[in-house]
């Protein structure tokens, strides 16, 4: 499954490390993750989300505000595991799933728990990858049954055609790399922010809010099977809810001192979420 980031040979697990035929070696941490990010793949000393963003997202997601998105994804993936996708793997190797840009492992962990409740956990292998070391350390501590690694979404350290399902939530990616590691007829689930996602929050930061959703033309690499949206309102009832949401989004870096102080005073806020969910086939 894992691929050496130096020579692209398959890695073999030998005791507490991964080794390739060229003898490149990568230690497995005591938390259970492996670092497969090369120095020349970093744009900074500590790439990826920082401690503030990760801890803010960990708290916010732990409050259940995005559970409906997680439940929606879990339901879609369970249907795939039960035989709707790549039925040839049933009875053979496990159904392999990759959480692309997994952060601190919230969605991977809830997916594993959902599969376990449906007596499907033994039929799957879940992997998570993120470029942030802090995030992966938290993810590995959250669920030791998911195989996490530090790596780049643009240089995925996995062998060709490894996965039966890959999902990405707001994560930057290279469609060619996703296509490379997807097995034939496998599925890619892409979640992007819709036009009205968190617009009430944006309105408090910017003088003008352009209601334009971010989109990536994944259809050039894949066949679009279905597309839908998940929209609902969330009520933030404490200052920590509000400041955590702000700090986990890119909006945080656009705050001046005056607007940051105004958020420190807010006790309640209602915002709408708008998730655009697309399912592609390789």
KEVEX-309746 format. One record per residue (C-alpha): residue number from 1; residue in one letter; y negated, z negated, x negated. Coordinates in Angstrom, 2 decimals, always signed. Each point is the difference from the previous one (the first is absolute). Layout:
BEGIN
@num:NUM&residuo:a&c2:Y&c3:Z&c1:X
...
//
This chain:
BEGIN
@num:1&residuo:x&c2:+0.00&c3:+0.00&c1:+0.00
@num:2&residuo:x&c2:-2.56&c3:-1.08&c1:-2.59
@num:3&residuo:x&c2:-1.29&c3:+2.50&c1:-2.52
@num:4&residuo:x&c2:-1.27&c3:-0.70&c1:-3.49
@num:5&residuo:x&c2:-3.77&c3:+0.60&c1:+0.02
@num:6&residuo:x&c2:+0.12&c3:+1.09&c1:-3.65
@num:7&residuo:x&c2:+2.75&c3:+2.66&c1:-0.04
@num:8&residuo:x&c2:+0.88&c3:+0.35&c1:+3.73
@num:9&residuo:x&c2:+3.65&c3:-0.88&c1:-0.58
@num:10&residuo:x&c2:+1.80&c3:-2.18&c1:+2.53
@num:11&residuo:x&c2:-0.21&c3:-3.73&c1:-0.69
@num:12&residuo:x&c2:+3.04&c3:-2.25&c1:+0.03
@num:13&residuo:x&c2:-0.19&c3:-3.71&c1:+0.74
@num:14&residuo:x&c2:+1.49&c3:-1.95&c1:-2.90
@num:15&residuo:x&c2:-0.16&c3:-3.76&c1:+0.51
@num:16&residuo:x&c2:-3.72&c3:-0.85&c1:+0.24
@num:17&residuo:x&c2:-1.48&c3:+3.37&c1:-0.89
@num:18&residuo:x&c2:+0.06&c3:+3.69&c1:+0.78
@num:19&residuo:x&c2:+1.02&c3:+2.38&c1:-2.79
@num:20&residuo:x&c2:+0.08&c3:+3.81&c1:-0.23
@num:21&residuo:x&c2:+2.24&c3:+2.16&c1:-2.25
@num:22&residuo:x&c2:-2.90&c3:+0.33&c1:-2.45
@num:23&residuo:x&c2:+0.01&c3:-3.81&c1:-0.31
@num:24&residuo:x&c2:-3.37&c3:-0.53&c1:+1.67
@num:25&residuo:x&c2:+0.23&c3:-3.50&c1:+1.42
@num:26&residuo:x&c2:-1.85&c3:-1.80&c1:+2.83
@num:27&residuo:x&c2:+0.49&c3:-3.71&c1:+0.63
@num:28&residuo:x&c2:+0.59&c3:-1.39&c1:+3.48
@num:29&residuo:x&c2:-2.40&c3:-2.86&c1:+0.67
@num:30&residuo:x&c2:+1.19&c3:-3.41&c1:+1.15
@num:31&residuo:x&c2:-1.36&c3:+0.89&c1:+3.46
@num:32&residuo:x&c2:+2.27&c3:+3.07&c1:+0.02
@num:33&residuo:x&c2:-2.44&c3:+2.88&c1:-0.36
@num:34&residuo:x&c2:-0.24&c3:+2.52&c1:-2.87
@num:35&residuo:x&c2:-3.15&c3:+1.45&c1:-1.55
@num:36&residuo:x&c2:+0.33&c3:+3.79&c1:-0.32
@num:37&residuo:x&c2:-3.71&c3:+0.75&c1:-0.42
@num:38&residuo:x&c2:-0.90&c3:+1.58&c1:-3.33
@num:39&residuo:x&c2:-3.24&c3:-0.81&c1:-1.80
@num:40&residuo:x&c2:-1.18&c3:+3.63&c1:+0.27
@num:41&residuo:x&c2:+0.40&c3:-0.19&c1:+3.79
@num:42&residuo:x&c2:-2.58&c3:-2.78&c1:+0.24
@num:43&residuo:x&c2:-3.69&c3:+0.63&c1:+0.61
@num:44&residuo:x&c2:-0.88&c3:-3.63&c1:-0.69
@num:45&residuo:x&c2:+1.51&c3:-3.09&c1:-1.60
@num:46&residuo:x&c2:+1.14&c3:-1.35&c1:+3.38
@num:47&residuo:x&c2:+0.28&c3:+3.03&c1:+2.32
@num:48&residuo:x&c2:+0.36&c3:-0.19&c1:+3.76
@num:49&residuo:x&c2:-1.26&c3:-2.57&c1:+2.45
@num:50&residuo:x&c2:-1.41&c3:-3.19&c1:-1.48
@num:51&residuo:x&c2:+0.75&c3:-3.62&c1:+0.81
@num:52&residuo:x&c2:-2.73&c3:-0.38&c1:+2.65
@num:53&residuo:x&c2:+1.08&c3:+3.09&c1:+1.96
@num:54&residuo:x&c2:+3.69&c3:-0.88&c1:-0.22
@num:55&residuo:x&c2:-0.43&c3:-3.62&c1:+1.07
@num:56&residuo:x&c2:-2.35&c3:+1.03&c1:+2.82
@num:57&residuo:x&c2:+2.50&c3:+2.58&c1:+1.27
@num:58&residuo:x&c2:+2.87&c3:-2.46&c1:-0.34
@num:59&residuo:x&c2:-1.85&c3:-2.52&c1:+2.18
@num:60&residuo:x&c2:-1.19&c3:+2.60&c1:+2.54
@num:61&residuo:x&c2:+3.39&c3:+1.65&c1:+0.44
@num:62&residuo:x&c2:+1.61&c3:-3.44&c1:+0.20
@num:63&residuo:x&c2:-2.15&c3:-0.69&c1:+3.06
@num:64&residuo:x&c2:+1.89&c3:+2.77&c1:+1.83
@num:65&residuo:x&c2:-2.90&c3:+2.39&c1:+0.60
@num:66&residuo:x&c2:+1.98&c3:+3.04&c1:-1.20
@num:67&residuo:x&c2:+3.42&c3:-1.09&c1:+1.29
@num:68&residuo:x&c2:-0.13&c3:+2.72&c1:+2.66
@num:69&residuo:x&c2:-0.24&c3:+2.66&c1:-2.69
@num:70&residuo:x&c2:+2.89&c3:-1.58&c1:-1.88
@num:71&residuo:x&c2:+2.10&c3:-0.20&c1:+3.18
@num:72&residuo:x&c2:-0.72&c3:+3.66&c1:+0.77
@num:73&residuo:x&c2:+1.14&c3:+1.11&c1:-3.47
@num:74&residuo:x&c2:+3.05&c3:-2.24&c1:+0.10
@num:75&residuo:x&c2:+1.11&c3:+1.49&c1:+3.31
@num:76&residuo:x&c2:-0.34&c3:+3.53&c1:-1.35
@num:77&residuo:x&c2:+1.95&c3:-0.79&c1:-3.15
@num:78&residuo:x&c2:+2.80&c3:-1.82&c1:+1.84
@num:79&residuo:x&c2:+0.60&c3:+3.14&c1:+2.07
@num:80&residuo:x&c2:+0.32&c3:+1.98&c1:-3.24
@num:81&residuo:x&c2:+2.41&c3:-2.50&c1:-1.53
@num:82&residuo:x&c2:+2.19&c3:+0.00&c1:+3.11
@num:83&residuo:x&c2:+0.85&c3:+3.64&c1:-0.57
@num:84&residuo:x&c2:-2.84&c3:+2.18&c1:+1.21
@num:85&residuo:x&c2:-0.80&c3:+1.00&c1:-3.58
@num:86&residuo:x&c2:+2.41&c3:+0.96&c1:-2.78
@num:87&residuo:x&c2:+3.13&c3:-1.09&c1:+1.86
@num:88&residuo:x&c2:+2.00&c3:+1.22&c1:-3.02
@num:89&residuo:x&c2:-0.94&c3:-3.15&c1:-1.93
@num:90&residuo:x&c2:+1.48&c3:-2.35&c1:+2.59
@num:91&residuo:x&c2:+3.24&c3:-1.34&c1:-1.42
@num:92&residuo:x&c2:-1.04&c3:+1.15&c1:-3.46
@num:93&residuo:x&c2:-2.94&c3:-1.20&c1:-2.02
@num:94&residuo:x&c2:-2.66&c3:-2.22&c1:+1.60
@num:95&residuo:x&c2:-2.94&c3:+1.45&c1:+1.91
@num:96&residuo:x&c2:-2.85&c3:-0.25&c1:-2.50
@num:97&residuo:x&c2:-3.58&c3:-0.81&c1:+0.98
@num:98&residuo:x&c2:-3.15&c3:-0.08&c1:-2.15
@num:99&residuo:x&c2:-3.20&c3:-1.88&c1:+0.84
@num:100&residuo:x&c2:-2.60&c3:+2.03&c1:-1.89
@num:101&residuo:x&c2:-2.93&c3:-2.14&c1:-1.09
@num:102&residuo:x&c2:+1.73&c3:-3.11&c1:+1.33
@num:103&residuo:x&c2:-2.65&c3:-2.53&c1:-1.03
@num:104&residuo:x&c2:+1.22&c3:-3.57&c1:+0.39
@num:105&residuo:x&c2:+3.07&c3:+1.15&c1:+1.96
@num:106&residuo:x&c2:-1.03&c3:-0.88&c1:+3.57
@num:107&residuo:x&c2:+1.39&c3:+3.16&c1:+1.64
@num:108&residuo:x&c2:+3.13&c3:+0.17&c1:-2.20
@num:109&residuo:x&c2:+0.84&c3:-3.61&c1:+0.78
@num:110&residuo:x&c2:-0.48&c3:+0.37&c1:+3.77
@num:111&residuo:x&c2:+2.08&c3:+3.21&c1:-0.07
@num:112&residuo:x&c2:+2.84&c3:-1.78&c1:-1.78
@num:113&residuo:x&c2:-0.10&c3:-2.88&c1:+2.48
@num:114&residuo:x&c2:+0.00&c3:+2.45&c1:+2.93
@num:115&residuo:x&c2:+2.99&c3:+1.88&c1:-1.43
@num:116&residuo:x&c2:+1.81&c3:-3.28&c1:-0.59
@num:117&residuo:x&c2:-0.54&c3:-1.07&c1:+3.64
@num:118&residuo:x&c2:+1.50&c3:+3.34&c1:+1.05
@num:119&residuo:x&c2:+3.01&c3:-0.48&c1:-2.33
@num:120&residuo:x&c2:-1.10&c3:+2.96&c1:-2.12
@num:121&residuo:x&c2:-1.16&c3:-1.70&c1:-3.21
@num:122&residuo:x&c2:+3.30&c3:+0.67&c1:-1.79
@num:123&residuo:x&c2:-0.33&c3:+3.73&c1:+0.65
@num:124&residuo:x&c2:-3.37&c3:+0.40&c1:-1.72
@num:125&residuo:x&c2:-1.72&c3:-0.42&c1:-3.34
@num:126&residuo:x&c2:-3.76&c3:-0.58&c1:+0.12
@num:127&residuo:x&c2:-2.25&c3:+0.66&c1:-2.97
@num:128&residuo:x&c2:-3.69&c3:-0.74&c1:-0.41
@num:129&residuo:x&c2:-2.42&c3:+1.33&c1:-2.60
@num:130&residuo:x&c2:-3.59&c3:-0.90&c1:-0.78
@num:131&residuo:x&c2:-2.26&c3:+0.37&c1:-3.03
@num:132&residuo:x&c2:-1.31&c3:-3.57&c1:+0.31
@num:133&residuo:x&c2:+1.95&c3:-2.59&c1:-1.98
@num:134&residuo:x&c2:-1.49&c3:-2.85&c1:+2.05
@num:135&residuo:x&c2:+1.12&c3:+1.64&c1:+3.23
@num:136&residuo:x&c2:+3.55&c3:+0.68&c1:-1.23
@num:137&residuo:x&c2:+0.40&c3:-3.56&c1:-1.24
@num:138&residuo:x&c2:-0.81&c3:-1.25&c1:+3.49
@num:139&residuo:x&c2:+2.26&c3:+2.62&c1:+1.61
@num:140&residuo:x&c2:+2.99&c3:-0.93&c1:-2.15
@num:141&residuo:x&c2:-0.44&c3:-3.69&c1:+0.85
@num:142&residuo:x&c2:-0.26&c3:+0.85&c1:+3.71
@num:143&residuo:x&c2:+3.36&c3:+1.81&c1:+0.22
@num:144&residuo:x&c2:+2.57&c3:+0.20&c1:-2.79
@num:145&residuo:x&c2:+2.15&c3:+2.43&c1:+2.02
@num:146&residuo:x&c2:-2.60&c3:+2.75&c1:-0.36
@num:147&residuo:x&c2:-0.11&c3:+1.69&c1:-3.40
@num:148&residuo:x&c2:-3.60&c3:+0.05&c1:-1.20
@num:149&residuo:x&c2:-1.50&c3:+1.69&c1:-3.02
@num:150&residuo:x&c2:-3.41&c3:+0.49&c1:-1.57
@num:151&residuo:x&c2:-0.72&c3:+3.71&c1:-0.26
@num:152&residuo:x&c2:-2.27&c3:+2.88&c1:+0.88
@num:153&residuo:x&c2:+0.19&c3:+1.90&c1:+3.29
@num:154&residuo:x&c2:-0.94&c3:+3.08&c1:-2.02
@num:155&residuo:x&c2:+2.88&c3:-0.44&c1:-2.48
@num:156&residuo:x&c2:+2.77&c3:-1.49&c1:+2.13
@num:157&residuo:x&c2:+2.70&c3:-1.59&c1:-2.19
@num:158&residuo:x&c2:+2.88&c3:+1.19&c1:+2.17
@num:159&residuo:x&c2:+2.48&c3:+2.84&c1:-0.46
@num:160&residuo:x&c2:-0.22&c3:+3.17&c1:+2.10
@num:161&residuo:x&c2:+1.06&c3:-0.18&c1:+3.66
@num:162&residuo:x&c2:+0.46&c3:-3.78&c1:-0.03
@num:163&residuo:x&c2:-1.27&c3:-1.04&c1:+3.41
@num:164&residuo:x&c2:+0.87&c3:+0.62&c1:+3.63
@num:165&residuo:x&c2:-3.29&c3:-1.42&c1:+1.26
@num:166&residuo:x&c2:-3.35&c3:-0.65&c1:-1.67
@num:167&residuo:x&c2:-2.93&c3:-1.62&c1:+1.73
@num:168&residuo:x&c2:-3.60&c3:-0.33&c1:-1.17
@num:169&residuo:x&c2:-2.70&c3:-2.14&c1:+1.60
@num:170&residuo:x&c2:-3.52&c3:+0.91&c1:-1.14
@num:171&residuo:x&c2:+1.35&c3:+0.63&c1:-3.50
@num:172&residuo:x&c2:-1.17&c3:+2.76&c1:-2.37
@num:173&residuo:x&c2:+2.85&c3:+2.34&c1:-0.87
@num:174&residuo:x&c2:+1.05&c3:+3.32&c1:-1.46
@num:175&residuo:x&c2:+1.80&c3:+2.08&c1:+2.68
@num:176&residuo:x&c2:+1.93&c3:+1.87&c1:-2.71
@num:177&residuo:x&c2:+1.37&c3:-3.26&c1:-1.38
@num:178&residuo:x&c2:+0.94&c3:-1.21&c1:+3.49
@num:179&residuo:x&c2:+1.81&c3:+3.28&c1:+0.60
@num:180&residuo:x&c2:+1.82&c3:-0.25&c1:-3.33
@num:181&residuo:x&c2:+1.54&c3:-3.41&c1:+0.71
@num:182&residuo:x&c2:+0.82&c3:+0.70&c1:+3.66
@num:183&residuo:x&c2:+3.55&c3:+1.12&c1:+0.72
@num:184&residuo:x&c2:+0.62&c3:+3.21&c1:+1.89
@num:185&residuo:x&c2:-0.93&c3:-0.32&c1:+3.70
@num:186&residuo:x&c2:-1.39&c3:-3.51&c1:-0.62
@num:187&residuo:x&c2:-3.11&c3:-1.45&c1:+1.68
@num:188&residuo:x&c2:-3.46&c3:-0.93&c1:-1.20
@num:189&residuo:x&c2:-2.11&c3:-2.28&c1:+2.22
@num:190&residuo:x&c2:-3.73&c3:+0.09&c1:-0.74
@num:191&residuo:x&c2:-2.45&c3:-2.55&c1:+1.46
@num:192&residuo:x&c2:-3.70&c3:+0.82&c1:-0.34
@num:193&residuo:x&c2:-3.14&c3:-1.59&c1:+1.46
@num:194&residuo:x&c2:-1.20&c3:+1.76&c1:+3.14
@num:195&residuo:x&c2:-3.57&c3:+0.91&c1:+0.89
@num:196&residuo:x&c2:-0.77&c3:-3.32&c1:+1.68
@num:197&residuo:x&c2:+1.86&c3:-2.31&c1:-2.37
@num:198&residuo:x&c2:-2.07&c3:-3.18&c1:-0.56
@num:199&residuo:x&c2:-3.18&c3:+1.79&c1:+1.08
@num:200&residuo:x&c2:-1.53&c3:-3.26&c1:+1.30
@num:201&residuo:x&c2:+0.39&c3:-1.44&c1:-3.49
@num:202&residuo:x&c2:-1.49&c3:+3.12&c1:-1.60
@num:203&residuo:x&c2:-2.97&c3:-0.17&c1:+2.37
@num:204&residuo:x&c2:-0.90&c3:-3.42&c1:-1.41
@num:205&residuo:x&c2:-0.05&c3:+1.41&c1:-3.54
@num:206&residuo:x&c2:-1.48&c3:+3.49&c1:+0.29
@num:207&residuo:x&c2:-3.12&c3:+1.15&c1:+1.79
@num:208&residuo:x&c2:+1.89&c3:+3.03&c1:+1.30
@num:209&residuo:x&c2:+3.73&c3:+0.26&c1:+0.67
@num:210&residuo:x&c2:+1.67&c3:+3.40&c1:-0.15
@num:211&residuo:x&c2:+3.04&c3:-0.09&c1:+2.28
@num:212&residuo:x&c2:+2.18&c3:+2.32&c1:-2.03
@num:213&residuo:x&c2:+3.57&c3:-0.86&c1:-0.75
@num:214&residuo:x&c2:+1.46&c3:+0.49&c1:-3.45
@num:215&residuo:x&c2:+2.73&c3:+2.63&c1:-0.09
@num:216&residuo:x&c2:+2.32&c3:+1.54&c1:-2.56
@num:217&residuo:x&c2:+1.58&c3:+3.38&c1:+0.62
@num:218&residuo:x&c2:+3.56&c3:-1.12&c1:-0.69
@num:219&residuo:x&c2:+1.27&c3:+2.93&c1:+2.06
@num:220&residuo:x&c2:-0.21&c3:+2.25&c1:-3.06
@num:221&residuo:x&c2:+2.91&c3:-1.90&c1:-1.51
@num:222&residuo:x&c2:+1.86&c3:-1.07&c1:+3.14
@num:223&residuo:x&c2:+0.75&c3:+1.02&c1:+3.56
@num:224&residuo:x&c2:-1.86&c3:-2.10&c1:+2.56
@num:225&residuo:x&c2:+2.42&c3:-1.46&c1:+2.55
@num:226&residuo:x&c2:-2.29&c3:-2.25&c1:+2.01
@num:227&residuo:x&c2:-3.47&c3:-1.48&c1:-0.06
@num:228&residuo:x&c2:-1.47&c3:-2.86&c1:+1.99
@num:229&residuo:x&c2:-2.43&c3:-2.87&c1:-0.12
@num:230&residuo:x&c2:+0.14&c3:-3.74&c1:+0.45
@num:231&residuo:x&c2:-3.28&c3:-1.51&c1:+1.18
@num:232&residuo:x&c2:-0.81&c3:-3.51&c1:+1.14
@num:233&residuo:x&c2:-2.65&c3:-2.70&c1:-0.23
@num:234&residuo:x&c2:+0.28&c3:-3.11&c1:-2.15
@num:235&residuo:x&c2:-2.05&c3:-3.16&c1:+0.45
@num:236&residuo:x&c2:-0.92&c3:-1.86&c1:-3.17
@num:237&residuo:x&c2:-0.66&c3:-3.61&c1:+0.92
@num:238&residuo:x&c2:-0.90&c3:-1.61&c1:-3.32
@num:239&residuo:x&c2:-2.22&c3:+0.74&c1:-2.96
@num:240&residuo:x&c2:+3.05&c3:+0.26&c1:-2.24
@num:241&residuo:x&c2:+1.48&c3:+2.69&c1:+2.25
@num:242&residuo:x&c2:-3.22&c3:+2.01&c1:-0.32
@num:243&residuo:x&c2:-0.62&c3:-0.43&c1:-3.72
@num:244&residuo:x&c2:+3.67&c3:+0.73&c1:-0.77
@num:245&residuo:x&c2:-0.17&c3:+3.27&c1:+1.92
@num:246&residuo:x&c2:-3.19&c3:+0.99&c1:-1.80
@num:247&residuo:x&c2:+1.40&c3:-0.88&c1:-3.42
@num:248&residuo:x&c2:+3.22&c3:+1.97&c1:+0.52
@num:249&residuo:x&c2:-1.84&c3:+3.24&c1:+0.80
@num:250&residuo:x&c2:-2.09&c3:+2.34&c1:-2.19
@num:251&residuo:x&c2:-3.00&c3:-1.10&c1:+2.09
@num:252&residuo:x&c2:-0.21&c3:-3.14&c1:-2.13
@num:253&residuo:x&c2:-1.34&c3:+1.93&c1:-2.98
@num:254&residuo:x&c2:-2.89&c3:+1.36&c1:+2.09
@num:255&residuo:x&c2:-1.37&c3:-3.40&c1:+0.97
@num:256&residuo:x&c2:-3.31&c3:-1.13&c1:-1.39
@num:257&residuo:x&c2:-0.77&c3:-3.71&c1:-0.32
@num:258&residuo:x&c2:-1.77&c3:-0.13&c1:+3.37
@num:259&residuo:x&c2:+2.87&c3:+1.56&c1:+1.94
@num:260&residuo:x&c2:+2.59&c3:-2.02&c1:-1.85
@num:261&residuo:x&c2:-1.86&c3:-3.16&c1:+0.99
@num:262&residuo:x&c2:-0.10&c3:+1.16&c1:+3.62
@num:263&residuo:x&c2:+3.81&c3:+0.28&c1:+0.06
@num:264&residuo:x&c2:+0.26&c3:-3.50&c1:-1.44
@num:265&residuo:x&c2:-1.73&c3:-1.25&c1:+3.15
@num:266&residuo:x&c2:+2.06&c3:+1.91&c1:+2.58
@num:267&residuo:x&c2:+2.49&c3:-1.98&c1:+2.07
@num:268&residuo:x&c2:+1.39&c3:+2.68&c1:+2.32
@num:269&residuo:x&c2:+0.30&c3:+3.80&c1:+0.08
@num:270&residuo:x&c2:+1.92&c3:+2.51&c1:+2.08
@num:271&residuo:x&c2:+1.03&c3:+3.24&c1:-1.74
@num:272&residuo:x&c2:+2.14&c3:+2.98&c1:+0.92
@num:273&residuo:x&c2:+2.80&c3:+1.33&c1:-2.16
@num:274&residuo:x&c2:+1.02&c3:+3.65&c1:+0.04
@num:275&residuo:x&c2:+3.16&c3:+0.99&c1:-1.86
@num:276&residuo:x&c2:+0.96&c3:+3.67&c1:-0.16
@num:277&residuo:x&c2:+3.78&c3:+0.26&c1:-0.52
@num:278&residuo:x&c2:+1.62&c3:+3.26&c1:-1.06
@num:279&residuo:x&c2:+3.70&c3:+0.65&c1:-0.61
@num:280&residuo:x&c2:+0.94&c3:+2.86&c1:-2.31
@num:281&residuo:x&c2:+3.30&c3:+1.55&c1:-1.02
@num:282&residuo:x&c2:+0.69&c3:+1.39&c1:-3.43
//
